[in-house]
Amino acid sequence: MQRNMKHKTKGEALRVTVSDVGARGDGIADTPHGPVYVPFTMAGDEVDIWVEPGARGTLRATLEALVTPSEQRIEPVCRHFGRCGGCALQHMGLDSYQDWIMTRVRTALGHHGLADTLVITPSISAPESRRRVALKALRTSKGVLLGFHERLSHHLVDVKMCPVARPVLVNLFKPIRELLFDLLPMRAAADVTLTETATGVDMLVSGIIEPGLEQREKLAAFADRYDVAALHVAQDGFNDPLAIRRAPMMDFAGVEVPLPPGAFVQATKDGEDALRKAVTDWTIDASRCVDLFAGIGTFSLPLAKTMIVDAVEGARPLVDAMIKGANYATGLKEFNAIHRDLFRRPLTHAELAVYDVVVIDPPRAGATAQSEALASSNVSTVVSISCNPNTFARDARTLVDGGYRLIEVRPIDQFLWSPHVELAALFQR
């Protein structure tokens, strides 16, 4: 953690003690100039920092040296920690990390007057469980850099290990470097998305411009040699299938659904199971449900085993995947997949009236308009899944102001050692 300061001329060297950890995973320390955020630190750390002016009158702190570590600090397990922007909290012991997750959620709730909500102990996914990774690649004269960006930077860290990702994905990193070295022009960049499915790895590459016959043959040979289930190249908004050895399928509690190339899935199997359990626990007595922002049916298709389910999703390929999954499945009571942009056309009060439960899983921005419509509805139960405690708390306030009670929140950490926290929550009218 020691850095060279001799070339720094603007700013000030300070020794501080970190008192807390903020929402983005940075330690917080008081200075004569006000509080600053220090990356890769935790409460109790005594550190040397370099403080300099940041954007719009803010202060920016750089960690120069760890002087006295917190008693709760542990040795990070990854050699890239401190450079790779994927993990921010590997230095925190389990108890401190768990407390930070709880505090993160409670703080977001408190900002909207919901601090008294029951928040249970987090469910934390284990190392080597991340089944989907989105990698950046850059062709250089010495080889291909493949990995993740540094924190707050466009510099690419060439990742040789990743303790959070599934080994079947990490084992492909080196072969992918060799593959892209032959396919990319000098200084060209590409994106590679890898997803472990029930039938093998789905691989989507973007950045290869108009692959010719020789490139296509190399890509197909790569899929065959490394047992990649499906390999697509994205160009001009179209996913070109270079090799489909097995159709990538997701298994949602016994319901198999085809995965569109590179499509979103829950980051870990354990996290998905924990979220689904919350949904199942809280909808057990329902007879008709609508699943908003349904994706490829992670929650709605299993629910259709016991109730009538309408699944609403704005992306057409995901709707098609749900339809195919429902057609494959047996024992579903009734399932309807509906293509609709819920940001532009949220379900109205009248449309919601036929349901006794709503499941909603919006993207990080939340769902302001749909929450307002829900707040005016008569739906008895709302189950909310969120990947952003801040926008969740904002939308939760809307529901509570509309007459709902926020009964329980279950934090679910699928992005181990990162500042991203997901949760499931129960509202009842």
LINCORVEN-V420044 format. One record per residue. N is the residue number from 0. SS is DSSP state (H for helix, E for strand, - for the rest). PHI is phi in whole degrees, 0 to 359 (* if undefined). NEAR is the number of other ideal C-beta (glycine too) atoms within 10 Angstrom. Layout:
n={N | N}
ss={SS | SS}
phi={PHI | PHI}
near={NEAR | NEAR}
//
This chain:
n={0 | 1 | 2 | 3 | 4 | 5 | 6 | 7 | 8 | 9 | 10 | 11 | 12 | 13 | 14 | 15 | 16 | 17 | 18 | 19 | 20 | 21 | 22 | 23 | 24 | 25 | 26 | 27 | 28 | 29 | 30 | 31 | 32 | 33 | 34 | 35 | 36 | 37 | 38 | 39 | 40 | 41 | 42 | 43 | 44 | 45 | 46 | 47 | 48 | 49 | 50 | 51 | 52 | 53 | 54 | 55 | 56 | 57 | 58 | 59 | 60 | 61 | 62 | 63 | 64 | 65 | 66 | 67 | 68 | 69 | 70 | 71 | 72 | 73 | 74 | 75 | 76 | 77 | 78 | 79 | 80 | 81 | 82 | 83 | 84 | 85 | 86 | 87 | 88 | 89 | 90 | 91 | 92 | 93 | 94 | 95 | 96 | 97 | 98 | 99 | 100 | 101 | 102 | 103 | 104 | 105 | 106 | 107 | 108 | 109 | 110 | 111 | 112 | 113 | 114 | 115 | 116 | 117 | 118 | 119 | 120 | 121 | 122 | 123 | 124 | 125 | 126 | 127 | 128 | 129 | 130 | 131 | 132 | 133 | 134 | 135 | 136 | 137 | 138 | 139 | 140 | 141 | 142 | 143 | 144 | 145 | 146 | 147 | 148 | 149 | 150 | 151 | 152 | 153 | 154 | 155 | 156 | 157 | 158 | 159 | 160 | 161 | 162 | 163 | 164 | 165 | 166 | 167 | 168 | 169 | 170 | 171 | 172 | 173 | 174 | 175 | 176 | 177 | 178 | 179 | 180 | 181 | 182 | 183 | 184 | 185 | 186 | 187 | 188 | 189 | 190 | 191 | 192 | 193 | 194 | 195 | 196 | 197 | 198 | 199 | 200 | 201 | 202 | 203 | 204 | 205 | 206 | 207 | 208 | 209 | 210 | 211 | 212 | 213 | 214 | 215 | 216 | 217 | 218 | 219 | 220 | 221 | 222 | 223 | 224 | 225 | 226 | 227 | 228 | 229 | 230 | 231 | 232 | 233 | 234 | 235 | 236 | 237 | 238 | 239 | 240 | 241 | 242 | 243 | 244 | 245 | 246 | 247 | 248 | 249 | 250 | 251 | 252 | 253 | 254 | 255 | 256 | 257 | 258 | 259 | 260 | 261 | 262 | 263 | 264 | 265 | 266 | 267 | 268 | 269 | 270 | 271 | 272 | 273 | 274 | 275 | 276 | 277 | 278 | 279 | 280 | 281 | 282 | 283 | 284 | 285 | 286 | 287 | 288 | 289 | 290 | 291 | 292 | 293 | 294 | 295 | 296 | 297 | 298 | 299 | 300 | 301 | 302 | 303 | 304 | 305 | 306 | 307 | 308 | 309 | 310 | 311 | 312 | 313 | 314 | 315 | 316 | 317 | 318 | 319 | 320 | 321 | 322 | 323 | 324 | 325 | 326 | 327 | 328 | 329 | 330 | 331 | 332 | 333 | 334 | 335 | 336 | 337 | 338 | 339 | 340 | 341 | 342 | 343 | 344 | 345 | 346 | 347 | 348 | 349 | 350 | 351 | 352 | 353 | 354 | 355 | 356 | 357 | 358 | 359 | 360 | 361 | 362 | 363 | 364 | 365 | 366 | 367 | 368 | 369 | 370 | 371 | 372 | 373 | 374 | 375 | 376 | 377 | 378 | 379 | 380 | 381 | 382 | 383 | 384 | 385 | 386 | 387 | 388 | 389 | 390 | 391 | 392 | 393 | 394 | 395 | 396 | 397 | 398 | 399 | 400 | 401 | 402 | 403 | 404 | 405 | 406 | 407 | 408 | 409 | 410 | 411 | 412 | 413 | 414 | 415 | 416 | 417 | 418 | 419 | 420 | 421 | 422 | 423 | 424 | 425 | 426 | 427 | 428}
ss={- | - | - | - | - | - | - | - | - | - | - | E | E | E | E | E | E | - | - | E | E | - | - | - | - | - | E | E | E | E | E | - | - | E | E | E | E | E | - | - | - | - | - | - | - | E | E | E | E | E | E | E | E | - | H | H | H | - | E | E | E | E | E | E | E | E | E | E | - | - | - | - | E | - | - | - | - | - | - | - | E | - | - | E | - | - | - | - | - | - | - | E | - | H | H | H | H | H | H | H | H | H | H | H | H | H | H | H | H | H | - | - | - | - | - | - | - | E | E | E | E | E | E | E | - | - | - | - | - | E | - | E | E | E | E | E | E | E | E | E | - | - | E | E | E | E | E | E | E | E | - | - | - | - | - | E | E | E | - | - | - | - | - | - | E | - | H | H | H | H | - | - | H | H | H | H | H | H | H | H | H | H | H | - | - | - | - | - | E | E | E | E | E | E | E | E | E | - | - | E | E | E | E | E | E | E | - | - | - | - | - | - | H | H | H | H | H | H | H | H | H | H | H | H | H | - | - | E | E | E | E | E | E | E | E | - | - | E | E | E | E | E | E | E | - | - | - | - | E | E | E | E | - | - | E | E | E | E | - | - | - | - | - | - | - | - | - | E | H | H | H | H | H | H | H | H | H | H | H | H | H | H | - | - | - | - | - | E | E | E | E | E | - | - | - | - | - | - | - | H | H | H | H | - | - | - | - | E | E | E | E | E | E | - | - | H | H | H | H | H | H | H | H | H | H | H | H | H | - | - | - | - | - | E | E | E | E | E | E | - | - | - | - | - | - | - | - | - | H | H | H | H | - | - | - | - | E | E | E | E | - | - | - | - | - | - | - | H | H | H | H | H | H | H | H | - | - | - | - | - | E | E | E | E | E | E | - | - | H | H | H | H | H | H | H | H | H | H | H | H | H | - | - | - | E | E | E | E | E | E | E | E | E | - | - | - | - | - | - | - | - | E | E | E | E | E | E | E | -}
phi={* | 283 | 235 | 272 | 252 | 293 | 268 | 275 | 241 | 256 | 124 | 208 | 273 | 223 | 249 | 224 | 245 | 285 | 254 | 200 | 235 | 277 | 295 | 267 | 89 | 268 | 292 | 246 | 226 | 274 | 228 | 302 | 263 | 117 | 291 | 229 | 256 | 242 | 295 | 64 | 233 | 214 | 302 | 100 | 289 | 260 | 222 | 266 | 229 | 245 | 252 | 216 | 297 | 250 | 288 | 53 | 79 | 275 | 250 | 242 | 245 | 244 | 286 | 259 | 200 | 270 | 276 | 228 | 284 | 299 | 296 | 267 | 286 | 236 | 282 | 301 | 271 | 248 | 290 | 271 | 298 | 103 | 245 | 294 | 279 | 289 | 242 | 241 | 228 | 296 | 277 | 267 | 295 | 301 | 298 | 295 | 295 | 296 | 297 | 297 | 300 | 299 | 295 | 303 | 290 | 296 | 295 | 299 | 295 | 298 | 297 | 240 | 73 | 240 | 294 | 277 | 296 | 290 | 243 | 271 | 301 | 294 | 265 | 245 | 292 | 282 | 302 | 60 | 244 | 291 | 259 | 222 | 228 | 247 | 259 | 254 | 229 | 218 | 276 | 236 | 293 | 266 | 146 | 255 | 278 | 222 | 166 | 231 | 289 | 296 | 300 | 53 | 210 | 266 | 292 | 262 | 269 | 281 | 277 | 258 | 215 | 207 | 288 | 264 | 272 | 297 | 305 | 297 | 278 | 299 | 295 | 270 | 302 | 295 | 301 | 293 | 301 | 295 | 297 | 288 | 298 | 276 | 256 | 260 | 292 | 303 | 67 | 281 | 247 | 212 | 246 | 231 | 250 | 243 | 227 | 277 | 248 | 293 | 247 | 131 | 276 | 264 | 232 | 236 | 242 | 234 | 119 | 275 | 276 | 45 | 300 | 276 | 300 | 295 | 295 | 298 | 295 | 295 | 295 | 295 | 295 | 299 | 301 | 290 | 293 | 253 | 56 | 281 | 296 | 212 | 227 | 241 | 245 | 269 | 205 | 54 | 77 | 239 | 266 | 277 | 283 | 273 | 203 | 239 | 274 | 214 | 292 | 296 | 231 | 257 | 252 | 256 | 53 | 93 | 256 | 270 | 228 | 292 | 263 | 299 | 307 | 71 | 292 | 292 | 224 | 301 | 295 | 227 | 294 | 297 | 296 | 300 | 297 | 294 | 295 | 296 | 298 | 299 | 300 | 295 | 303 | 267 | 239 | 298 | 260 | 282 | 246 | 216 | 228 | 241 | 253 | 263 | 59 | 283 | 64 | 254 | 92 | 308 | 257 | 289 | 294 | 299 | 297 | 292 | 290 | 236 | 206 | 284 | 230 | 251 | 249 | 248 | 214 | 271 | 262 | 301 | 300 | 288 | 298 | 299 | 296 | 297 | 299 | 296 | 299 | 294 | 292 | 288 | 284 | 238 | 83 | 280 | 288 | 197 | 222 | 231 | 262 | 236 | 270 | 198 | 276 | 285 | 285 | 271 | 225 | 297 | 298 | 272 | 308 | 293 | 292 | 284 | 298 | 276 | 255 | 260 | 211 | 239 | 252 | 227 | 224 | 282 | 290 | 301 | 288 | 78 | 215 | 301 | 295 | 292 | 295 | 296 | 293 | 298 | 300 | 264 | 271 | 251 | 300 | 283 | 225 | 237 | 250 | 251 | 249 | 218 | 251 | 213 | 303 | 291 | 288 | 299 | 298 | 299 | 290 | 297 | 300 | 299 | 294 | 296 | 297 | 273 | 114 | 273 | 252 | 275 | 276 | 201 | 234 | 244 | 292 | 224 | 259 | 265 | 249 | 309 | 68 | 249 | 281 | 276 | 233 | 253 | 201 | 238 | 219 | 247 | 243 | 228 | 278}
near={14 | 9 | 11 | 7 | 13 | 5 | 5 | 14 | 6 | 7 | 16 | 13 | 12 | 17 | 13 | 23 | 16 | 23 | 13 | 15 | 26 | 16 | 15 | 13 | 22 | 23 | 27 | 17 | 24 | 13 | 15 | 8 | 11 | 9 | 14 | 22 | 20 | 24 | 17 | 22 | 29 | 24 | 19 | 17 | 24 | 16 | 23 | 18 | 25 | 17 | 21 | 14 | 12 | 12 | 6 | 5 | 6 | 10 | 16 | 16 | 25 | 16 | 21 | 20 | 14 | 17 | 13 | 12 | 17 | 20 | 8 | 17 | 18 | 15 | 8 | 17 | 14 | 19 | 12 | 21 | 18 | 18 | 19 | 21 | 17 | 25 | 25 | 22 | 20 | 23 | 26 | 23 | 14 | 10 | 9 | 19 | 21 | 16 | 16 | 22 | 22 | 16 | 16 | 25 | 24 | 19 | 15 | 24 | 24 | 14 | 14 | 17 | 12 | 17 | 13 | 10 | 18 | 10 | 20 | 12 | 10 | 21 | 21 | 20 | 23 | 10 | 14 | 17 | 18 | 25 | 25 | 21 | 23 | 12 | 22 | 18 | 25 | 20 | 21 | 14 | 6 | 8 | 13 | 20 | 19 | 22 | 23 | 20 | 15 | 16 | 19 | 9 | 10 | 7 | 12 | 19 | 20 | 19 | 22 | 14 | 11 | 23 | 18 | 24 | 24 | 20 | 10 | 15 | 21 | 19 | 12 | 22 | 20 | 11 | 13 | 21 | 18 | 11 | 23 | 24 | 14 | 12 | 22 | 21 | 8 | 8 | 9 | 16 | 14 | 22 | 14 | 21 | 18 | 24 | 25 | 23 | 22 | 15 | 18 | 20 | 23 | 27 | 27 | 20 | 30 | 16 | 19 | 21 | 13 | 9 | 17 | 8 | 7 | 10 | 18 | 15 | 12 | 15 | 23 | 16 | 12 | 23 | 21 | 12 | 10 | 17 | 12 | 24 | 22 | 25 | 23 | 23 | 24 | 18 | 15 | 7 | 5 | 9 | 17 | 17 | 11 | 22 | 17 | 15 | 15 | 15 | 15 | 25 | 20 | 28 | 12 | 23 | 15 | 11 | 24 | 17 | 28 | 21 | 24 | 19 | 21 | 20 | 21 | 15 | 20 | 26 | 24 | 24 | 19 | 18 | 22 | 21 | 15 | 23 | 23 | 19 | 15 | 25 | 24 | 15 | 13 | 22 | 22 | 10 | 11 | 20 | 12 | 14 | 25 | 24 | 30 | 27 | 20 | 27 | 22 | 27 | 29 | 26 | 28 | 31 | 28 | 19 | 27 | 25 | 16 | 17 | 21 | 18 | 30 | 21 | 29 | 24 | 25 | 18 | 17 | 10 | 14 | 23 | 21 | 16 | 23 | 27 | 18 | 18 | 25 | 21 | 9 | 13 | 19 | 7 | 9 | 19 | 13 | 11 | 24 | 15 | 24 | 16 | 14 | 14 | 11 | 19 | 15 | 8 | 13 | 20 | 24 | 11 | 13 | 9 | 15 | 20 | 11 | 11 | 24 | 16 | 24 | 23 | 28 | 26 | 23 | 22 | 14 | 11 | 9 | 22 | 24 | 15 | 14 | 23 | 23 | 16 | 20 | 26 | 20 | 12 | 23 | 11 | 21 | 15 | 20 | 26 | 24 | 26 | 25 | 27 | 20 | 19 | 24 | 17 | 19 | 29 | 27 | 16 | 25 | 27 | 18 | 20 | 22 | 17 | 12 | 16 | 12 | 21 | 11 | 21 | 13 | 16 | 26 | 23 | 23 | 26 | 24 | 26 | 19 | 23 | 23 | 19 | 17 | 18 | 23 | 25 | 27 | 27 | 27 | 21 | 25 | 14 | 15}
//
